[in-house]
Amino acid sequence: MSSTTSTRIARTAAGLVAGGLLLTACGLSSDNVSCSTSSCTATLSTDAATAKVLGTTVKLSGVKDGRATLGVGDASVSCAEGESVSAGPLSVTCTSVTDEAVKLTASLG
Protein backbone atom coordinates (compact mmCIF):
# COMPACT_ATOMS: atom_id res chain seq x y z
CA MET A 1 0.00 0.00 0.00
CA SER A 2 1.37 3.43 -0.89
CA SER A 3 1.80 6.22 1.63
CA THR A 4 -0.85 8.25 -0.26
CA THR A 5 -3.38 5.44 0.13
CA SER A 6 -2.52 5.07 3.83
CA THR A 7 -2.96 8.80 4.35
CA ARG A 8 -6.37 8.76 2.63
CA ILE A 9 -7.53 5.83 4.74
CA ALA A 10 -6.38 7.56 7.93
CA ARG A 11 -8.13 10.82 6.97
CA THR A 12 -11.34 8.98 6.09
CA ALA A 13 -11.28 7.08 9.38
CA ALA A 14 -10.65 10.30 11.33
CA GLY A 15 -13.59 11.98 9.58
CA LEU A 16 -15.91 9.09 10.35
CA VAL A 17 -14.86 9.07 14.01
CA ALA A 18 -15.32 12.87 14.31
CA GLY A 19 -18.77 12.66 12.68
CA GLY A 20 -19.75 9.86 15.04
CA LEU A 21 -18.61 11.89 18.06
CA LEU A 22 -20.80 14.81 17.00
CA LEU A 23 -23.79 12.53 16.63
CA THR A 24 -23.26 11.02 20.06
CA ALA A 25 -22.35 14.28 21.77
CA CYS A 26 -25.99 15.12 22.44
CA GLY A 27 -27.94 13.64 25.29
CA LEU A 28 -30.97 14.42 27.41
CA SER A 29 -32.49 12.46 30.23
CA SER A 30 -35.85 12.25 28.44
CA ASP A 31 -34.37 11.75 24.95
CA ASN A 32 -35.66 15.09 23.66
CA VAL A 33 -32.44 15.79 21.72
CA SER A 34 -31.86 15.11 18.05
CA CYS A 35 -28.58 15.72 16.22
CA SER A 36 -27.31 16.00 12.68
CA THR A 37 -23.64 16.19 11.78
CA SER A 38 -23.40 19.90 12.64
CA SER A 39 -26.20 20.79 15.08
CA CYS A 40 -28.63 19.51 17.69
CA THR A 41 -32.21 20.39 18.48
CA ALA A 42 -33.57 20.03 22.00
CA THR A 43 -36.79 20.62 23.88
CA LEU A 44 -36.33 21.76 27.47
CA SER A 45 -39.32 21.74 29.80
CA THR A 46 -39.95 21.48 33.51
CA ASP A 47 -39.79 17.68 33.09
CA ALA A 48 -36.44 17.72 31.25
CA ALA A 49 -34.75 21.02 31.95
CA THR A 50 -31.14 19.98 31.23
CA ALA A 51 -29.49 18.66 28.07
CA LYS A 52 -25.95 17.78 27.10
CA VAL A 53 -25.57 19.34 23.64
CA LEU A 54 -22.35 19.00 21.64
CA GLY A 55 -20.42 18.47 24.86
CA THR A 56 -21.94 21.48 26.65
CA THR A 57 -24.63 21.41 29.34
CA VAL A 58 -27.68 23.53 28.46
CA LYS A 59 -30.18 24.22 31.24
CA LEU A 60 -33.54 25.98 31.20
CA SER A 61 -33.61 28.35 34.17
CA GLY A 62 -37.02 29.84 33.43
CA VAL A 63 -39.36 31.66 31.06
CA LYS A 64 -40.68 35.16 31.70
CA ASP A 65 -42.47 37.54 29.33
CA GLY A 66 -41.73 35.31 26.34
CA ARG A 67 -37.98 35.12 27.03
CA ALA A 68 -36.15 31.97 28.04
CA THR A 69 -33.22 32.18 30.41
CA LEU A 70 -30.69 29.45 29.67
CA GLY A 71 -27.52 28.32 31.29
CA VAL A 72 -25.07 27.32 28.56
CA GLY A 73 -21.95 25.88 30.16
CA ASP A 74 -20.79 28.61 32.56
CA ALA A 75 -22.71 31.40 30.79
CA SER A 76 -26.25 32.67 31.30
CA VAL A 77 -28.16 33.93 28.26
CA SER A 78 -31.68 34.99 27.41
CA CYS A 79 -33.55 34.66 24.13
CA ALA A 80 -37.02 35.09 22.71
CA GLU A 81 -38.58 32.96 19.98
CA GLY A 82 -36.54 33.30 16.79
CA GLU A 83 -33.54 34.91 18.50
CA SER A 84 -29.99 33.56 18.30
CA VAL A 85 -27.36 34.00 21.00
CA SER A 86 -23.77 32.91 21.43
CA ALA A 87 -22.62 31.37 24.69
CA GLY A 88 -19.35 29.57 25.23
CA PRO A 89 -18.72 27.23 22.32
CA LEU A 90 -22.36 27.20 21.15
CA SER A 91 -24.58 29.31 18.98
CA VAL A 92 -28.16 28.78 20.22
CA THR A 93 -31.41 29.70 18.45
CA CYS A 94 -34.64 29.62 20.46
CA THR A 95 -37.07 28.27 17.86
CA SER A 96 -40.08 28.18 20.20
CA VAL A 97 -40.60 29.71 23.64
CA THR A 98 -43.71 28.98 25.73
CA ASP A 99 -44.37 28.96 29.46
CA GLU A 100 -44.13 25.12 29.36
CA ALA A 101 -41.15 24.46 27.08
CA VAL A 102 -38.33 25.91 25.01
CA LYS A 103 -37.27 24.36 21.72
CA LEU A 104 -33.79 25.27 20.58
CA THR A 105 -31.20 24.53 17.95
CA ALA A 106 -27.53 24.59 18.91
CA SER A 107 -24.38 24.37 16.85
CA LEU A 108 -20.69 24.87 17.49
CA GLY A 109 -19.49 28.33 16.74
ZIJO-V845099 format. One record per residue. N is the residue number from 1. PHI is phi in degrees with one decimal (999 if undefined). Layout:
n: {N N}
phi: {PHI PHI}
This chain:
n: {1 2 3 4 5 6 7 8 9 10 11 12 13 14 15 16 17 18 19 20 21 22 23 24 25 26 27 28 29 30 31 32 33 34 35 36 37 38 39 40 41 42 43 44 45 46 47 48 49 50 51 52 53 54 55 56 57 58 59 60 61 62 63 64 65 66 67 68 69 70 71 72 73 74 75 76 77 78 79 80 81 82 83 84 85 86 87 88 89 90 91 92 93 94 95 96 97 98 99 100 101 102 103 104 105 106 107 108 109}
phi: {999 -78.7 -66.5 -65.9 -65.7 -62.3 -64.5 -62.4 -62.7 -63.3 -65.3 -62.4 -62.5 -63.3 -64.0 -65.2 -64.3 -61.6 -62.0 -66.1 -65.0 -63.4 -67.8 -95.9 -80.4 -102.7 -160.8 -150.6 -58.8 -106.1 59.5 -96.8 -124.2 -134.1 -124.2 -109.0 -71.2 -126.2 -155.7 -129.1 -113.6 -144.6 -116.0 -110.7 -135.8 -63.9 -80.4 -143.6 -89.2 -130.9 -137.4 -99.3 -122.4 49.9 82.5 -120.5 -79.2 -117.7 -129.3 -83.7 -90.5 166.4 -130.1 -145.3 53.8 78.9 -116.6 -95.4 -103.9 -121.2 -96.4 -122.1 61.5 -92.4 -98.3 -119.0 -134.5 -133.4 -149.9 -100.7 -55.3 89.0 -84.8 -115.5 -136.7 -109.5 -150.4 57.5 -83.6 -109.2 -108.0 -118.3 -115.5 -83.2 -84.3 -152.9 -131.1 -128.2 -65.7 -95.2 -159.2 -125.1 -102.8 -140.4 -120.3 -127.6 -142.3 -71.9 124.2}
